[in-house]
Every structure is written in structure tokens, then in C-alpha cells.
């Protein structure tokens, strides 16, 4: 028993020294440089090294697959249907020109070729649904040694397997503890800092700002952290308990945010009233909102909810685009919980993203809230190189509304009637 005591003390001392060294490294090389905006060039070197390793791993995988006669999967492609961006009207006209050689009748008649367009679109939807795939992880052309981002992950060679295993050790034994320590330090500093700011005189609470709303596309919960690291915003969200509740209460001490109780979230009039009152106070920070209402997989921008565009405030669009080569930032909330998602994030190679701040936009006189929202969404999609979709992100958990089906049916009916009228006049 007495022989074990010195050994226990040695372990405690080593653990204390390790934690002290780790915290010192965090403070010297990460926290302090970040505060003063200083970079040692380590991140750029790290990214370049990773890209070279990924390129080698991809070439080795393709060569190994060719040697073993394995067919590699290519993302967002299939060997049955190649999508054609031809419009509905052009598609129908082409089908009529090529599918019917009989004389033109003077009276409108239904032709069997009229259904070919929707037959083709139905097959395209089954093979490559442009909505559903926005709610799953983005598939990469190259392999980044993370098995979850490439369907070609399989045994190719011993060297490639050893490299993958070495990557697992680095990500779980070095990067994960480092990021957990950094997250713990950051949250502690956030709670302590906002608490101190809350006791400062009101004149230094925040600088006077013009009331406005910052809107951005939504891929990950860390979108808020990325934008908050470059500016100051008032957050909008539901009141939570636990650790999130502690953070929310600490944030309110530093500046006013808009938090709603669970029973208030679905009350559109109450939400609009609270947001309007906030933006009308020019001394308050601009509100940060993600109008899609859910996370999309970093490839597209889906329908913006019109609520935040009905207030009449100036809108400041922001486009966010993550680099999937280093890690998948998309949160598939229907598949992974928050703890699992954070573990996946902290064991990725890095989180790299580009942020564009677009010129402010205001609602025009003859423009309704939906048109204004679509105009802002198009600007964000264009700047971020994202696909601009009209579909509602709520389809992630809900069925397609009947109104969408009726709109497509009306559009098709108009095209058919219009084509028959053209034929009758000719």
C-alpha cells in the first residue's frame, strides 16, 4: 500500500504538468494570437500538407481500384440519366417535333407524347432527387481520409490503411483533446467575460448601431460562432436549459438578445412584434437570422421564410461556404444528435470556410416579402457558388405540400393548352 503512494503522486504530478503545458500552448499559440489577429502561418502550412496527402490518397485509391477492377462511385452522377436543364416548354415542343409525324389537327387533342416529360422527370427524381440529397453529407470527388465522406472507402493497400489509421490516431488522440480544451476555455471565457461586461456602466454597453437584420445561409450550428468572431450580433432563438441555457443567460447580461419560450415560437405575430421592437431601437445590435430554418448540406440555398423580411428593416446578406475537403460541417439533425455531431466535428481535420458580406438590401416599393426574400436568397447563392432552390427546407421532416403539386400541374396544363393553340393557328 505504501509502495503505491509515490507512484500515484507521480501520475498526479505528470497529469498536472501535462494540463499546464496544454493550457500554455493554447494560450500562447491560439488564444492570444486570435485576440490580436496574428497568424504564424501554421494553419496555411497545415492545409497545404493535408491537400497533398488527400491528393496522394485519392490517386492511390483510384489506381488500386483499377488494378482490382473495382468501379469507383462518382458523386451526384449516375449511368442511367443525365439531367438536362431544358425548360418545360422547350421539352414539350421537342417531344412533339420528334414524337409525332401525323398531320396537325385543328382541334386540341391529347397526345401520348405529352406524358413523356413527367415520365423523364419522375425517373430523374428517383435516381437523383435534388431536394433529399441536400439533407445528407456532401459527397467528395477526392478522399480526405474520413470514411464518412466517400462511398469508395474500402481496403485498397496496406500503406493506405496505415495512413488512414495514423490519421485516426492524430484526430482522436491529439486534435480531439486539443479542441475539447479549447472549447472549454472559450465557453468559460465567454461566460466570465459577458458577466463582467454586464456590470459595466450602460454607456459602454455597446456602440449605437443602425437597426438591421443579418441573414445568412445555414449549414451548421457553428455558423453563429464564425459570424460572431467577426462582428457583434443579437441572437434570436428558443430558450434552452442545461449548458445552452447557461450560455444564453450569460449572453443576455452583455447585450440584449431575443429569446422565446417554447410556447411563443409558433406565434408569428408575437415573433414579428419582438423583432420589430428590437430593430427600431437603433442602439441595439443587428439581429442574426438564418431564414432557411434548418441546416442544408453546404451545396445549395433553400427557401427563405418570409417572416424576417416583413419587418421592413435593412437586410445585410452574408454567404457562408465551407470547404468539405477538410471536414463535413453539415449537421444532419435528423440523423445525429448534438453530442455525436460535435464529436464528428472535433475529430475532423479542420473546419475551413469562406464568408462574404454582401451590400445591404432593402425592400422595394412594389415588392412583397416573398419576392424580397427570394432576391436576397439569390444574391447569397450567387456569391457563395450555391444552388438556388425554391423548395422549403421543411421537407427535411415534412411531406410536399399540395400547393407545390398544384402549381406544377397548372404550369403543365398551360403549356399543353398553349402548344395546342399554336398548332391550331398554324
N, C-alpha and C positions, 0 to 999 in steps of 0.2 A: 504493500500500500504506500509506504513512504518512498519507494523507488519510483512510483508513478507520478508523484507530485512534481518533481523537476521537469519531467517530460511534458506534463500538462502545462506548466508555466512556459516552457519553450514554445509550445504550439500557440498559446495565447499571445506571447510576445511577437512571434512571426506573423500572426494574423493582424495584430495591431500595426506592425511595421508595413505590412502589405497594404492595408487600408490607408495608412498615412501617405505612402508613396503614390497610390492610385489617386487619392484626392489631390495631392500636389500636382500630379501630371494633368489632371482635369483642370485645375485652377490655372496653371501656367500655360498650357498649350491649347486649351479650348475656351474656357470661360473668359479669362482676361482678354485674349486676342479678339474674341467675339464682341466684347463690350466696346473695344476701341476700334473695331473694324479692321484689324490687322490680320494678314494672312502670311503664313510661312511657305506656302506653295506645296504643302504636304498633300492637300486634297487633290490638286491637279495631277500630281505625280501618281497618287493612288488610283485615280480614274484612268489615266493613260495605261498604267500597268494592268488594271482589270480588263480594259478593252483588248489589249494584246493577248491576254490569257483566254478571253472569250473567243476571239477570232481563231486562235490555235485549236481550242477545244471543238469549235464548230467544224473546222476543216478536218480534224481528226475523226469526228463523228461521221461526217459525210463520206470520207474515204473508207472508214471501217464498214459503213452500211453498204457501200458499193462492192467491197470485197466479199461481203456476206449476202449480197443480192437482197438487201432489205430496202423497201420503198419508204423514203422519208416523207413525213407529213408536212405540207406547206400550209401556213395559216391563212384562213379566210379564202381558200380556193377549194374547188372540187373538180373532179374529172368528168362530171355529167353535164353541168350547166355553167356557162359563163355569162354573168349578168350583163345586160345591155341597157344603157341609160336612156333608151328610146322612150319618148313620151307616149302616153296612152293614145292620143290622136294619131300620131305617126305610126304606131304599132298597128292600129286597126286598119289604117289605109294600106299599109304594106301587105297585111294579111289578105285584104280584099283584092289587091292587084295581083298577088301571086296565087291565091287560093281559089279564084273563080274566073272562068273563061266564058261563062254564058252571057248572053245579051243582057244589057241593063234594062230592068223593068221600070215603068213609070210610077209604080206604086211601091212604097216601102215594104220590104219583106225581110223576115229574119233569115239569116244565113248561118249554116253550121260553123263557118269560119269565125263568126262573131265571138264564140266562146274560147277561141284559141289563146287570146291574150291572158284571160284569167287562168286558164289551164297552165300556161307557162309561169305566170306569177305565183300560182299555188305551188308548183314544183320548186321554184326558186326559194319560196318561203320555207318549205320543208327542208331543203338542202342547206340553206344559208340564211337563216332568219336574221334580218338586220336589227331587230329590237332585242330579242332574247340574248344574243351574244354580247350585248352591251353590259350585261349583268354578270359576266363571267370574266376570269382573268384574261388579260390580253396575251395572245399567243405571239411569240417572238420568232423572227427569221433565224436568229443565232441563239446558241445555248449559253446561258450565263451561269452554268453550274448550279442552278437552282431547279430541281426536278419539276417543281410545280408550274414552270413557265414554258415547258416544251414537251410535246407529246412524244418526241423521239427519244426520251430518256430511257436508255436500256444499256445492258452491258455491251461495250464495244471492244475495249482493250484494258490491260492491266494498268498501263500508265494513266489512262483517262480515269479509271476508277480510283486510283491512288490520289490523283489530283482532286477529284470530287470529295474524297474522304478528308484530305487535307483542308479543303475549303470548309467542310462541316466543322472541323476542329477549330478553325480560325473564327468562324461565325458564332459558334456556340460557346467556346471557351475564352475568347478574347473580346469580340465585338459585343456580344450579348451582355456580359458583366459590365463592360465599359458604358454601354448605353443605359443600362438599368441605374448605374451610379449617377450618370449624367441626368437622367430623368428625375431621380430622387432629389438631386441637388437643385435642379431647375424648379421643381414644384415647391421645394422648401423656400428657395429664394423668392418665388412668386408670392407665396402666402405671407412671408415675412415682409417683403418689400411693399406689397399693397396695403398691408396692415399699417406700416409706418406712414405711407402716403396718406392714409385715411385720417391721421392725426395732424396733418399739416394744415395751415390756415387755408380757408376756402379760396383766397385769391390765387394760390399756387396750385389749385386742384387740377386744372387743365387750361390750355390756351383757348381763347374764343375761336370757334370754327363756324363756317357756314354749314347749315343743316343740309345733309345729303345722305344718300344710301349707296353703299358699295356692294355691287353684285358680282358674283364670280361663279364659274362652273365648279361642280363638286365631284371630287374623286375620292377623297379620304378625310377622316376626322382631323388630320394634321394640316389640312388646308388653313384652318384658323391659326395654327401656330406659325405657319410660314408667313401669312399676311401680317400677323401681329408682330413678328420680328422686324418688320419693315415700316410699321406705322401703328397708329392708335385707333381702335375701333370700339364701338359699343356693340356688345353681342346680343343676339336675340335667340331665345331658346326656352325649353321647358325646365322647370325646377326639378333638380335631382337630389338624391340622398347620397350617403356614403362619401367617398373621396371626391367625386364630382361636385357634390353639394358643398364640401369644404372650400373647394376652389371657387365656386360661384359666389359664396358669401364673402370670400376674401377679395374677389374682383369688384364687388359692389362697393366695398369700402374705399376703393381708389377712384372709381368713376361710376356714373350711373349706367346700368345695363338694363335690358328689357327682358325680364324673366316672367314666364307664365306658369300658372298652376295647370295641372293636367286637365282639370275641368274647363279651363279657359281657352285651351289651344284651338278647339273646334269652333269657337265663337268668332267668326270672321269680322264682325262689326267691332267687337272689343279689341281684337288684334290691330285692326286698322286705326282705331282711335288712339291706342297706346303709341303706335308707330308715328302717327301724325303729330301727336303732342311732343314726341321726342325730337323730330326733325324741325319743328317750328321753333324750338329753343336753340338759337344759334350758338350758345355757349357749350352745347353738348357735342360729344364726339359723333362722327358719322356712323351709321348703323351698317353692320356687315351681315349680308343675307346671301344664302345660296338658294335661288328660286327653283331649282330643279326638285328640291325636296328629298332627294336620295342620292346616293353615290353612284356615278357612272364610271365605266372602266377605262377612262383616260383615252378613248378613241373618238368620242362624239359629245355633243351637247344636246340634251333633250329638252322638251317643252318647259318654259319658264312659267311658274304660277303667276297669275296677273296681280295678286294682292299687293305686292310691294311696288307695283307700277301705277296703282290707282291713287297713291297718296299725293302726287304732284310735286315731289321733291326732285332735285337734281340727282341723276344716277351716274355713278362712277364705275364703269365696267372694268373688270380685271379678268384676264385669261391666265389659266394655270395649266401647264403641261408637264407631266412627269416623264423622265427618261426611263423606260422599262428595262433597259439593258442591265441596270444595277440592282433592281428590285421592283416588285409589283406593289405599288402604293394603293391600289384599289381595294376598298373594303366591301366585300360581298357579305353584307349583313344578314342575308337570308341563309348563308352557309356557315359563317364563322361568327363566334361571339367576340366581344371586345378584347378579352384576355388572349384568346387564340390569335386574333389579328395583330395585337401588339407584339406577341412573341414572333410572329412571322416577319413583322417589320424590323424588329430588333436583331433578327438573325439574317437579314438581307445584307448584301454587300454595302449598299449605301442608298440614300434617298436623294435623288438629283431631280430638280425641277426648274423650269423657266417660268417667270412671272412677267406679264406685260400689263402696264397701267395705261388704259385707253383714255382718250379725251372724254370729258364729261358730256352726258347726253340729257336732253330734256324732251318732254312730251310735246309734240306739235299740236297745233290747234285742232285740226280735223282728224286726229289720231286717237283711237281708243286705247285702253290699257293693254289689250291683247296684241295689237299691232306694235305698240311701243315695246312690249316685252320681246316680240319676235325680232324687232330691229336691233335691240341690244344683244340678243342671243346670237344673231347672225354676225355681228361685229366681233363678239368673243370667239366664235367658231372660226371665223376667217383669220383672226390674228394668231390663234393657237394651233392652226392646222388641224382642226377637229371637224368631224362630220356634223352638219347641221340637220337635226331630225325634228320633225313635228310631233313625234309620239310622246305620250306622257310617261314620265319615269315611274308613275304609279303602277304601270303594267308589270313592274317587278313583282308585285304581290296581288294584282287585281286582273280581272278579265277585260278584254277590249270592250269599250262602251259601244252601245248600239248606234250612237250618233256617228261614230267613225265609219261603221259599216254602211250606214245610210248615205253618208257623203260620197263614198266610193261608188255606191250603186247609182246615185244621182248623176255623178260625173260620167260614168259609163253610159248611162241612158242618154245623156245629152250628146255624147259623141256619136252614138249609134243613130239617133234621130238626125243630127246634123249631117252625117255622111249620106244617109238615105235622101235627105232633101237636096244635097248637092248632085246626087245621081239623077234625081227626078228632073232637076232643071237642065242637066246636060242632055 
